[in-house]
């Protein structure tokens, strides 16, 4: 990643490599840790109340899929970290409005990376929400 002007970088054709060489890996590591620690507990509490829960879980599986590009992982981990935050722009305990900000963040992230969330991720999400798999293993290959 070469600097072109103050605060600007030429990402060129290899954006994933350039981003990986920046400070983003540390941010992603923090987000990944937050998501791993809090995601399933949050989903267990709220899945029945939010109409986009399957999308959130599919995004989770995509974010932890080793085939997912770095920038896509970063986008999804940031959105999922926001989703699990106990305090955010609109507190989740406000009935009817509490998840609107979460929905907006998740919907935006999914729209940005839509082509990377595969049928496999969506199937895993559906099974996880139906209780047919151990949901804490994001590895889609089936190894526990």
Secondary structure as UniProt FT lines:
FT   STRAND          2..5
FT   TURN            6..7
FT   STRAND          8..10
FT   TURN            12..13
FT   HELIX           15..20
FT   HELIX           24..46
FT   TURN            47..49
FT   TURN            51..52
FT   HELIX           53..63
FT   TURN            66..67
FT   HELIX           70..84
FT   TURN            92..93
FT   TURN            95..99
FT   HELIX           100..113
FT   HELIX           114..116
FT   HELIX           119..130
FT   TURN            135..136
FT   TURN            140..141
//
